[in-house]
Amino acid sequence: MEHINKHQAFKDEKSIHTDFKEKMTYSDYLGLDTLLSSQHPLSDHHDEMLFITIHHVSEIWMKLILHEINSAISDIQSDNLSTSFKKLARVSQIQEQLKNVWNVLATLTPSEYIEFRDKLGNASGFQSYQNRLIEFALGYKTEYVLKIYEKNPELHQMLKEAHKAPSLYDVSIQALARAGLPIDEEVLNRDVSIAHKPNESVKKAWMTVYKNVDQYWELYELAEELVDIEDLFQQWRFRHMKTVERIIGFKIGTGGSGGVSYLKKVLDQYFFPELWELRTEL
Ligand code: HEM
């Protein structure tokens, strides 16, 4: 057996591609030069690399979430619900990964973080524009945050457009209406740059879906995909809040908020309120 393995290893060594003068390598394809040269600690402290890496990993996952959600929005708009499910399920799996980064970050102790925290100045995850794009795509439209991005006109424009675009929940409600479920006109024609407010006709429509699962199977599946995403988003927020408490206690944030008190407050925010309300009434 060992003889066969050695023989195979020898064959592999001979056949593996090693001449890349004219060909694209793994690193070229993935742009690894840029990716792996983007970590620039501002202190000499060993643990700053962890801090930067956690943020980079999170931002890369967020990029994929946006790619999937925006595509799912188009699918739902064109009544391709089943195509959207694969993408929304992928979003949930990415959120699981995002949630797990807190376990790695929790290895950073308060004594370690304090060594380089002042180097961050006013930089804070609060300014993560991808996080805002995800919130906008899910329907949480906070206009005041747009000001942060004014110093970069291209980025500012992109955020303004995302802020005005219909969210995943808006297009899901439109899909309810197209399936013949009565939705108030004021909801269907609403200004989508404002966060959705709980509405009785929307709740009734989702209730009909949950009470007639066989008849509305696709809408039912859509609803549960949305609930998965919101549930995981809240779990991410909770783990963020608790990890922050573990590392900085109740100090104010580098972004200027009250810190943990602010992070606790955002836990009260809902993306898809009727989908949660109906559970009490069903
Ligand atoms: C030691 C690590 C961390 C600490 C102490 C921390 C602390 C905070 C605090 C206090 C805030 C509130 C805004 C402020 O005043 O700054 C905040 C917001 C935020 N942080 Fe972190 N954070 C940490 C790691 C991370 C990581 C790894 C991410 C991943 C991208 C992240 C993403 C965010 C986001 C998206 C917000 C905005 C939340 C919202 O407005 O709902 N943070 N963070």
Residues whose N, C-alpha, C, O or C-beta is under 5 A from the ligand:
A	BS01	HEM	I54 H55 S58 S124 G125 F126 S128 N131 V244 I247 I248 G253 T254 G255 G256 S257 G259 V260 Y262 V266
